[in-house]
Every structure is written in structure tokens, then in C-alpha cells.
Amino acid sequence: MTATAAVPAEAEVYLVGGAVRDALLGRTPGDRDWVVVGSDAEAMRAAGFRPVGLDFPVFLHPHSGEEYALARTERKSGKGYTGFVVHADRAVTLDDDLRRRDFTINAIAQGEDGTLVDPLGGQRDLEARLLRHCSPAFAEDPLRVLRAARFMARFAPLGFRVHEDTLALMRGMVAAGELAHLVPERVWQELKRALGEARPSAFLQTLRACGALAVVLPEVDALYGVPQRAEHHPEIDTGVHVEMVVDMAARLAPGDSTIGFAALTHDLGKALTPAEVLPRHPMHEHAGLVPLAALCARLKVPHAEAQLAADACREHLKVHRLHELRDATVHELIERCGGFRQGLRIEQLALVCTADARGRLGHADSDYPQARALLACRDAALTVQAKDLRREGLEGPALGEALRQARIAAIGAARRAFSGGSAPPATPAD
């Protein structure tokens, strides 16, 4: 590890946080963060560091652009995750700074000579695969509940679990209404990052274990305990199914939170199925658009993610039953999803539907030819272009209808070539 000579001469510099943690876990570290002890803002600016932000004493290195933060302490001064008074001066020690962090595994520092400073036993917790809070001050920041769940989405595959005392603190924070002070943008950021991790289901499970899922994602929480038809969904519970689907999405499209969000929300309508109809879920794909719109509006979900989620919610049953649809209906599906303007959208939809079909007990490795068939239909239709029909003298509505009919014919030919007369595969009915 090498710090740079640009740091004020009187200061001590330590690598901290995720870079140290990941190196100890044998993972490739991401961005490096540094803490500076024994200096102040004036000296950092004089050394050429550029301050960023207003709330915390963080600076960008003049050459590397990496973040260097003055050692600091924090004192709770209000509600939510922004209600803190930050204290940073030359008297704040490295231990002071490490103790105000969230989890012990993130409170390990590495000196320039490689020596580790670990006052809270973070290395021990790494070995024990424990996510443990640093101090009771953890309960002062509601964002840490979501961070705990996100870290579990990342580290559950390594065998990590949340320490019982930390989980108890999280339950107390939820019961005290602390999560009501989170702003939608921060909730979305944590959710998006969790959906890009290796096991998003652990995010949902952790939030549910402390009661937070019902607060931040009530539309998803409502799916747990809702039964499905066992012949199509051996896992039966809709909430369990959604966990399996988001994990399958992470497997099929690693790091793609757009696919993950659509996978998470594709079945929201099942929570609205009348009890007398269960375990069937007729028309749930349309019913789900209402809670999905509410969720997207509340969390201010970006348009691209919200649009794909709506397409997947509305169309996933049609994709599952692609072999049953008329050629014209397949054309309408592709057109409705913008597939003739944005080819990527159909590829994304195919991925989400694959995750849905394979996110069922006993189906993790099942083939899903519908995805390939849908892409073949899209590709065939796109071989027909309006410019080719204009050469025949067609314009206006006549051109539009001719283009439509030619694309439907191309879809039909592609479907016949794709199926080769074979029997359609079994698919989930709902």
C-alpha cells in the first residue's frame, strides 16, 4: 500500500473500509478510501486537496482523484440519516474514526507499512462470517438497516449472517419509525445496488427479518404467504418464488439491476388476488401494474427501470405461452414493448421471463426456449423495413398496414422454422 507525498507531512494516512475488508476476504478490492489523522481542512487544501461535499470533511487527491477523509466523529442531532453533527480536527484519533463506522468488518484500517489496526475485532468477524454493528450508535442512522441488507446480498454466498444483537437493533429502529425518515432516492440506491449483487434474496430476507421490508417495499412484502398452484410452483409461496427469481436474474445477468428490478416486481399482482380464487391468480399480470406504479412513484424509480418492469409485469405470461399466441399477437407484444425501436428491450424482457420460469423449485436448470423464440421473432420482423415497401409506392396509413402485415408474416415464418413441428414445452401457467 502506498499513500502519496502530497498528504500534509504531519498527517498519518490509513487505507480503510471496503478495500481492506475485501482484500482480507480474498476479493478484488474496489475503490480505495483513505482516512487522514492529525491534520485539518486548511492543511489539506494547502497541500492541493480539493474539498467535496458540504457535510463531511472529504477531499479528492490532486493526482489520483481518490477520496481522503479527515478522521471524524459524529453526534446525533436530529431524525433520519442526515441528522448528525460532524466533528473533525487534529485531535480525533484513528480509533475514534473507526468506532463511528457501521460494521466491524468495515472498521479495519491498514497503515502505510501494511499493519492492520482493528480495535473492534473486524478480522475475527470476517473469519466468523458475521455482520456486527460497531456500537449502539448504529441505531442512530436508519440507512444502516438497508446497508446491512445490501451487504448480506453481497456476502451471503460466503456464509455471512447478521449478528443477533445487530438484528435486534435493526428491529428496534424499525419499531421506532426511524425508517420513515429515509428519502426515496436513498432507498432506491440501496435497492438498486442490492439487486446487482450475487444473492438479492438475502436483501429481502434480511429486511423481512427485522420488519423493514413492510416499510420500504410493502408491495413485495405482501407477496409472502400468498399461495400458488403447486403443479406450476412447487415452492408454493409467492414471496419465496420472487426470491428465487431475483437470484436467478442475478445468475443470468450478473450486476444488472434493471433486470433485477423487473424480476422483483413482475408478480406484484398476486398479492391482490381474492382469497376465494387462490391458489390461482387470473389476470394478476394486469393487477400488478397498479402497485408497481405506486412503488415506482414512491421511490422515484428511473424511467428505464420502471418501463422494463411494467413490460415484464404485463407481458410475462404471454411470453411463457408464446407458442399459443397468434402471429399478430406476437407482433403486438413486440411493438407494445418498443421492440421495433429499442431491440434491447426485448432481450431484457426475455431475460426476465427466463428468470421467472427458472426461478421455481426444481427448475433452476430447465431450458426456456420461449426466450430464443421471442428473439427470433423480433429479429425476423426487423428484417422488414419501411424503406423497402416505399419502393412499391406505398405511403401513409397504407405503408403502415403493409409494414405490419409483412412483419407478421416474417414472424410466422420464423416461428415455424424455430419450432420445427416439435411439441410446445411446459410453462408456468401463472
Residue pairs with C-beta under 8 A, 6 or more apart in sequence:
1 15
1 110
1 111
1 112
1 114
2 112
3 13
3 15
3 34
3 112
4 61
4 63
4 64
6 47
6 48
6 49
6 61
6 62
6 63
7 13
7 36
7 39
7 47
7 68
8 36
8 39
8 43
8 44
8 46
8 47
10 38
10 39
10 43
11 36
11 37
11 38
11 39
11 43
12 36
12 37
12 38
12 94
12 111
13 34
13 35
13 36
13 37
13 68
13 112
14 34
14 35
14 37
14 94
14 109
14 110
14 111
14 112
14 117
15 32
15 33
15 34
15 109
15 110
16 33
16 34
16 35
16 97
16 98
16 108
16 109
16 110
17 33
17 101
17 106
18 29
18 30
18 31
18 33
18 106
19 29
19 30
19 31
19 32
19 33
20 29
20 108
20 109
20 110
20 116
21 105
21 106
21 108
21 122
21 126
22 28
22 29
22 30
23 29
24 108
24 123
24 126
25 126
25 158
31 66
31 67
32 66
33 66
33 67
33 69
34 66
34 67
34 68
34 69
35 68
35 69
35 70
35 71
35 94
35 97
35 109
36 44
36 68
36 69
36 70
36 71
37 71
37 92
37 93
37 94
37 97
38 71
38 90
39 70
39 90
40 70
40 88
40 89
40 90
41 51
41 57
41 59
41 70
41 88
44 51
44 57
44 59
44 68
44 70
45 51
45 59
47 62
48 62
49 59
49 60
49 61
49 62
49 68
50 59
50 60
50 62
51 57
51 58
51 59
52 58
52 59
52 60
52 67
55 82
55 84
55 86
56 69
56 72
56 86
57 69
57 70
57 72
57 86
57 88
58 67
58 68
58 69
58 70
59 67
59 68
59 69
59 70
60 66
60 67
60 68
61 67
61 68
70 88
70 89
70 92
71 88
71 92
71 93
71 94
71 96
71 97
72 86
72 87
72 88
72 92
72 96
72 97
72 100
73 86
73 87
73 88
73 92
73 96
73 97
73 100
74 84
74 85
74 86
74 87
74 100
74 137
75 84
75 85
75 87
76 83
76 84
76 85
76 137
76 140
77 83
77 84
77 85
78 84
79 178
79 181
80 142
80 178
80 181
80 182
80 183
81 141
81 142
81 143
81 144
81 181
81 182
81 186
83 181
84 140
84 141
94 109
94 117
95 117
95 119
98 107
98 108
98 109
98 117
98 119
98 120
98 134
99 107
99 119
99 120
99 134
99 135
100 134
100 135
100 137
101 107
101 134
102 133
102 134
102 138
102 141
102 144
102 147
102 148
103 122
103 125
103 131
103 132
103 133
103 134
103 148
103 151
103 166
104 120
104 121
104 122
104 125
104 130
104 132
104 133
104 134
105 122
105 125
105 126
105 130
105 131
105 132
106 122
107 118
107 119
107 120
107 122
107 134
108 116
108 117
108 118
108 122
108 123
109 116
109 117
109 118
110 116
110 117
111 117
116 123
120 134
125 131
125 132
125 163
129 155
129 158
129 159
129 160
129 161
130 160
130 161
130 162
130 163
131 148
131 151
131 152
131 155
131 160
131 161
131 162
131 163
131 166
132 163
132 165
132 166
133 144
133 163
133 165
133 166
133 169
136 169
138 144
138 166
138 169
139 169
139 172
139 173
139 178
142 173
142 178
142 179
142 181
142 182
143 182
143 186
143 190
145 170
145 173
145 174
145 178
145 179
145 207
145 210
145 212
146 182
146 186
146 187
146 190
146 191
146 207
146 212
146 216
147 190
148 162
148 166
148 170
148 206
149 190
149 194
149 202
149 203
149 204
149 206
149 207
149 212
150 190
150 193
150 194
150 197
150 203
151 160
152 160
152 161
152 162
152 199
152 202
152 203
152 205
152 206
153 194
153 195
153 197
153 198
153 199
153 200
153 201
153 202
153 203
154 197
154 198
154 199
156 198
156 199
156 202
157 198
157 199
162 170
162 206
162 209
167 209
167 210
170 210
170 212
171 210
171 211
173 179
173 210
174 210
174 211
174 212
174 215
175 211
179 212
179 215
179 216
180 215
182 216
184 298
184 299
184 300
185 300
187 216
187 299
188 299
188 300
188 301
191 203
191 216
191 217
191 261
191 299
192 257
192 261
192 305
193 257
194 200
194 203
195 203
195 246
195 249
195 250
195 257
195 260
195 261
195 264
196 250
196 255
196 256
196 257
196 260
197 203
197 250
198 250
198 254
199 247
199 250
200 243
200 246
200 247
200 249
200 250
200 260
200 264
201 243
201 244
201 246
201 247
204 213
204 217
204 220
204 239
204 242
204 243
204 246
205 243
207 213
207 216
207 217
208 214
208 221
208 224
213 220
213 221
214 221
217 295
219 265
219 268
219 271
219 291
219 292
219 294
219 295
220 239
220 242
220 264
220 265
220 268
221 239
222 271
222 291
223 238
223 239
223 241
223 242
223 267
223 268
223 270
223 271
224 237
224 238
224 239
224 240
225 237
225 239
226 237
226 238
226 239
226 270
226 271
226 273
226 278
227 236
227 237
227 238
227 278
227 279
228 235
228 236
228 237
228 238
228 241
228 270
228 279
228 281
228 430
229 279
229 280
229 429
229 430
230 236
230 279
232 360
232 428
232 429
232 430
233 241
233 360
233 361
233 428
234 360
234 361
234 362
235 241
235 244
235 360
235 361
236 279
238 267
238 270
238 271
241 267
241 359
241 360
242 263
242 264
242 267
242 359
244 359
244 360
244 361
244 364
245 263
245 264
245 266
245 267
245 355
245 356
245 359
246 260
246 263
246 264
246 355
246 359
247 359
248 263
248 354
248 355
248 358
248 359
248 364
249 256
249 259
249 260
249 262
249 263
249 351
249 352
249 355
249 359
250 260
252 259
252 351
252 354
252 355
252 358
253 259
253 260
253 351
256 351
257 305
258 304
258 305
258 308
258 348
259 308
259 348
259 351
259 352
259 355
261 301
261 305
261 308
261 309
262 305
262 308
262 309
262 311
262 312
262 313
262 348
262 349
262 352
263 312
263 352
263 355
263 356
263 359
264 309
265 288
265 292
265 295
265 309
265 312
265 313
266 288
266 309
266 312
266 313
266 316
266 352
266 356
267 284
267 288
267 313
267 356
268 288
268 291
268 292
268 295
268 313
269 281
269 283
269 284
269 285
269 286
269 287
269 288
269 289
269 290
269 291
269 313
270 281
270 284
270 288
270 430
271 291
272 284
272 287
272 288
272 290
272 291
273 280
273 281
273 282
273 284
273 287
280 430
281 430
282 430
284 430
285 313
285 314
285 315
285 316
285 317
286 314
288 313
288 314
289 310
289 313
289 314
292 306
292 309
292 310
292 313
293 310
295 301
296 305
296 306
296 309
301 309
307 338
307 345
308 345
308 348
308 349
308 352
311 336
311 337
311 345
311 349
312 349
312 352
312 353
312 356
315 333
315 336
315 337
315 349
316 352
316 353
316 356
317 430
318 325
318 329
318 333
319 333
319 349
319 350
319 353
319 370
319 371
319 374
320 353
320 356
320 357
320 370
320 427
320 428
320 429
321 427
322 330
322 370
322 373
322 374
323 370
323 373
323 419
323 424
323 425
324 424
325 333
327 408
327 409
327 411
327 412
327 415
328 408
330 374
330 377
330 411
330 415
331 381
331 404
331 407
331 408
331 411
334 340
334 346
334 374
334 377
334 378
334 381
337 345
337 346
337 349
338 345
339 345
339 346
339 378
339 381
340 381
340 382
340 407
343 378
343 382
346 374
346 375
346 378
347 375
349 374
350 370
350 371
350 372
350 374
350 375
351 371
353 368
353 370
353 371
353 374
354 368
354 371
356 428
357 363
357 366
357 368
357 370
357 427
357 428
358 364
358 365
358 366
358 368
360 428
367 425
368 425
369 418
369 425
370 425
370 427
372 418
373 415
373 418
373 419
376 414
376 415
376 417
376 418
377 411
377 414
377 415
379 414
380 410
380 411
380 413
380 414
381 407
381 408
381 410
381 411
381 414
383 410
384 403
384 406
384 407
384 410
386 399
386 403
389 399
389 402
389 403
389 406
390 399
392 402
394 402
